[in-house]
């Protein structure tokens, strides 16, 4: 059974999330050529217990949201947790509300969690947070959060909330990018902010890494693959891995990545051997 992670509210969501970046097109560019395959992949992931689905208005120019909306039609709405994001150029008050309204129209349902995709220092964060809170009031979303925020930016966002709380920060995190361990990871844990880790396999770079064999060796102890060990390592740090896949065999693999608990000595071995990038560089 899929382990659960707990939000500040006490609500539990799947400890693995399915990412949809690349489904439905690229940056603001829709692609309708593989709709049936993408919808089927999302459905299959949900059936395997990966019921947290991450998307954004930027993914495929909103088409990824449309795919998510179609994929969840066969499931009870309470059984899925939908996350979407507003792009940094749309962070003025009215623009946030407009973006949120468009997102729920494409999804054909409300969002469970709405994130600021990345900071925009040219728009007052106070204005954006006020709009995000209004989105909850209007029923567009149940929770709000941020993405790609460092500690200083996160502290500011938290200080500006008046009615609601920041419940999540979505950031890059993997064995090859451990920058959030400098300060951000501990800060989020201390404040009960869910860390959603995108690119937990470093967008495939980890699988091609010269030390991937070590992951496979450790995996043998648990009857697991190297990919499963890498995702389990992220989870062992208290973060929710977000994995994108269109392949049912790969979805089977990742859905079982948290079915075992890495021993302390194996976590320490991975920590020593994969020092990872130590700078913050956010992409998706």
N, C-alpha and C positions, 0 to 999 in steps of 0.2 A: 504494500500500500504506500502511496506517495506521502512522505512526511509533510508536515504543515509548518508554516511560519506565522507568527502572531503580530498583528498590527497593534498600535497603541490602544485602539478601541477594544482590543481583545478578540477581534475577528481573526479567524485562521484562514490562510490561503495556501495554495500548493507551493511547496518549497522550490519547485522548478517552474520557470516561466517559458512560454514559447515566444520567441521574437519574430516579428514579421517584416523587419527591414529587408528589402530585396524582393519581397512578395508584392506583386502588383506594380512593379516598376522601380525606378531610381529616385533621386532627389527631385521631387515635384514633377516627375515624368511618368505618367501612367503607362502600363503595359497590360493589355488584356489577353495576351496570347496563351497564358497558362492558367487562366482563372479556375478551371475545373480541378486542376492538379493542386493548386494552392488551397482552395476551399477544402478539398479532401484531406490534405495534410493537416490543416488546422483541426478539422473534425477528428481525425485519427489521434492527434496529440491529446485532445480533450478526453477522448475515450480511454486513453492510457493514464489519465490522472493529472496531466499537465493542464490545469484549468485556469491558470493565470496567463492571459494573452496580452502581450505588449505590442502597441502600435503607435502611430503618430500621424498628424495631419500632413507632415512632410513626406511620408513614405508613399511613393508612387502618386504624389499629388493628391493624396486622400484615398486612392484606390485600395490601399491595404486595409483601411478602415471598412470599406465596402465589403471586402472579402471576409473580414472578421464577422461583420454583421450577417452575411449569408451563411457562414459556417456554423454560427451558434443557434440558428433557427431550430435545429433538431434537439436542442438541449434546454433544460430548465434554466431560466435566467439566473436563478440563485446558485446554480452549479458552476458558473463561470465568473471570473474576475477580470474585467476589462480595464486596461491601462492605456491612456493615450496622452499625447503631448502637444502643446502649443509652441509654435516656432518663435525664435527670439525676435523676429521683426514684427510680430503680432502681439506685443506685450503692453500696448496702451490699453486703457480700461475698456473702451468700446470694442477694440480689436480682439481682446481676449474673449469677450462675450460672443462676438460674432464667430470666432474660430470654434469655440465650444459648441455653439448651436449647430454649426456646419458639421462638426465631428459626430454629434449624436444623430444628425440626419443621415449621415453616411452609414453609421453603425446601426441605425434604426432602433436604438435603445440608449439608455443613459450610460455614462462611464462610471466605473467604480472608483477609479483613481485618475486624476488629471494632473499632469506635471508641466512645469515650465521647462521646456526642452533644453535650454541653456540660458545663462544670464545675458542681459543686454544692458550694459552700463550707460547707454544713451537714453534709456527710459527709466524713470524713477521706480524702484522696486516696490515702493509703497503703493503706487497706482496699480501695479500688476497684482500684488497680493490682495488688494481690495477687490479686484475683479475676480480673482480665483475664489475668494470667499463667497462672492455673489453667485458664482456658478453652483455652489452647494445649495445656496438659498433657493435658486431657480430650479433645482432638481437635475441640473446637467451632469453632476458628478456627486459621489458620496464622500470622497476624500480628496485632498490636494497634496501635492508634493513638488519636488524639484528634480532636476537632472543636471549633471555636470557642474554642480555647485561645490566650491571649496568650503573650508570651515568658516572663513570670514563671511562669505556670501550666505551660507546656510544660517549662521547666527543672525545675520541681518534679517533674513526672511522670517525666521522664528520670532524675532522681536516685533515684527510688523503685523503679525496675525492678531486679530481682535476677537474673532468668534471661533475659528477653527485652528487645527494644528497641522503642521507639516509632518506627514507620516512616512515619507520615503524620499530617498535621494538615489537616483539612478546614475551610476558611474561605471567607467571601464575598470575591470578587475580580472586578472588572471595570473597564472604563474609567471607570465612574461611581462606583465604590467602590474606592479605592486605599489604604485605611487600612493594609493589611498591609505596604505599602512603607516605612512609617515605621521598622520594626525587624524585624517578624516574618518577612518574606520572606527577608531576608538570613540571619537566624538559622537558618531551616529549611534553606536551601541549604548553609550552613556545616556543619550537622550531618547532612546527607544525609537529611533528612526530606522526604518527598514532600508538596508543597502541592497539595491537591485543591481546585480553585476552583469553588464552587457559585455559581449566579446569574451566570455570566460575561457574560450579555446583560442583566443587571440586571432580570431577570424581565420582559423586553419593553420596559422603559423606554428602553433604549439605541436600539432601533429607532425609537422616537417622538421621540428627542432632536433638538433643533434642529441639531446638528452631525453627524447621521448621514450627511448628504450627503458629508462629508469621507471617511468610511469607504468609501462607494461610489466616490468618485473615486479613492482609492488602490487599491481593488479592481480597477478597470479595467486597471491596469498588469499585473495578474497573471491576468486573466480570472476574477476572483473576485467574490463578492457582499460587501456591507458586513458581513453577519453572519459570513461566513467570515473577513474581515479582523479583526473584533473577537475571534473565538475564537483566531485565529492570534497576535494580540497577546498574549493571556493566555499562550499556549504559549511565546511568545518570551521571556517573563519567567521561564520555568522551572516553570510551574504546569500542572496537568492540568485542563482545562475539563470541568465536569460539565454536560451539557445535557439537558434533558428535552423529549421530543417524542413525540407520538402520530401525527404526520403523516409518511407515507412520503416525500413530496417534501421536507419539511424535514429528515428524517433523511438523505436523499441529499445535501442541501446541507451539513449539518454534518459528514458523514463525509468530505467532501473539503476541509474547512477547513484541514487541515494539509499539503496536497499542494504547498505552495509555502513559500518562506522570505521573510518580510518583510525588506526592506532596512533597514539601520541608519537611514537618513534618514527613512524612513516611520515607523519606530517612534518616532523622536524627534519627528516632526510630531504623532503621536497623543499622545505624552506631554505636549507643550506645550498641545494644544488640549483635552484632557480631564483636567482637574486632579483630578476625582473627589472623593468624600467622604474626609475624612481622620480620621474617628473610627470606632471599632470598634462595630458594631451587628450582632449575629448573629440570624438569624431561623430558618433551616431547617438 
